[in-house]
C-alpha cells in the first residue's frame, strides 16, 4: 500500500463515527486540535466527512463559548484522566480547558476547497467560532497575549517552558493514580510523574471551582502567556475576519481582538535570548526557552524575520527540523514528547507562515524533511530530530492528515511550499 493510501486508511481506522481519535488505545477520545487536523486530512478525499469532524467538535462547546480540549463521547477506561476526574460542565462530557484555536483557519481552508457546498457549513460554524474567540479575549488575555491555566491547553504538555512555573507548585490532595499512557508508550518518551502530579493538581483546582474562569484566575498558580495560543489565535482571528467580510458580518469586534494580540505578541519577545518565549505572569519572568512554538510568528503574521537566524541555526544542529526544544539547550531531550522531538503538524503550521512570508527555501526544506521522516518511519506521533526515528503513538491521525494535505508529493497542497 502506498503512503497516501496508508494515510487514508489511518483516518478511516481512527474514525469513530463523526469524530476521529488521535490513535487507538493511547488517545481514545476526540481531541480539539487533533480533530481539526483530521478534518484537514479528510478534505483531501472526503469533504463532507471533514465538515462533520468540525461540527461534532463544536457540539461540545460550553455555554461560555469555550471549546474543550477533550470530548468524552464514549467512556473508555484505557485513558486517564477521564470525565470523572475532569467534571466538565458542557453539553458533552469533557475536560475543563481548551486547546490551540486553529479551527477558524481550517474552516476557511475547507471553505476555499468547497465553495459550492461549504457555505452553509461555514456560516453555521461562524457564530460558534466567534463565541470561542470571545472567550479567549474575555478570560485568557493579559496585555494582549493569551494565557493558559494548564500546560495541556497549549498541546505542548511537558515542554521545558513549564519547568519554572512547575517548580513553584507543590501538588497537594492528589489521590493515587494509574497512568495509562505508559501502558502504550515507553516511559522515556512520555512526561515524568513529577509533571503528572502537577497536571492533576491543576485539574483539581479547576474542578473544585467548577471551571469558573473568574475564580480560576484568582486561585491558579499556573497562568502563563504562551506563543502557541497567542499566535494560533491571532492567525485564526485574521481568517475569521476574512469569513466575516465574505458573509457580510461586522468586523469591529474581530479588529479589536487582532489589534490586542498584535500588541500582545510583542510582550512575548524575550530580548535576552532574541526569541518569542513563554511568560510566567505569576512569577513575572520569561521561561528562557526557544521552542517550535516560537517559530509560529510567521503563521500569525508578526515579527518580520526576527526568528530566521534561530531557525537556520537549529537546522545546522539536527538533520530534521523543527525540534520542539532548542538542541543547544541543556533541557533538550530528543525522545521525550515536547522536550525535543519533531512534530509534523507543527512543522506544517510553521511552514505555512514561512511560505507566506516569502521564505520558500526554508519552508521547502522543512517540508521535505517532514516527508522523509514519514516515508522512512511511518505515521508516528512524533519523531527524533537526530535520525527521524518514530516515537510516541503509531498510526497517528494528525501525521496522516498533514501528509495528505501538505507533505505528500502527490496530494499535498503546493499552496504553502514549492514542489520538491
Buried (B, 14 or more C-beta within 10 A) or exposed (E): EEBBEBBBBBBEBBBBEBBBBBBBBBBBBBBBBBBBBBBBBBBBBBBEBBBBBBBBBBBBBBEBBBBBBBBBBEEBEBBBBBBEBBBBBBEBBBBBBBBBBBBBBBBBBBBEBBEEEBEEBBBEBBEBBBBBBBBBBEBBBBBBBBBBBBBBBBBBBBBBBBBBBBEEBEBEEBEEEEBBBBEBBEEEBBBEEEBBBBBBBBBBBBBBBEBBBEBBBEEBBBBBBBBBBBBBBBBBBBBBBBBBEBEEBEBEBBEEBBEBBBEBBBBBBBEEBEBBBBBBBBBEBBBBBBBBBBBBBBBBBBBEEBBBEBBEEBBEBBBBBBBBBBBEBEBBBBBBBBBBBBBBBBBBBBBBBBBBBEBBEBBBBBBBBBBBBBBEBBBBBBBBBBEBBBBBBBBBBBBBBBBBBBBBBEBBBEEBBEEE
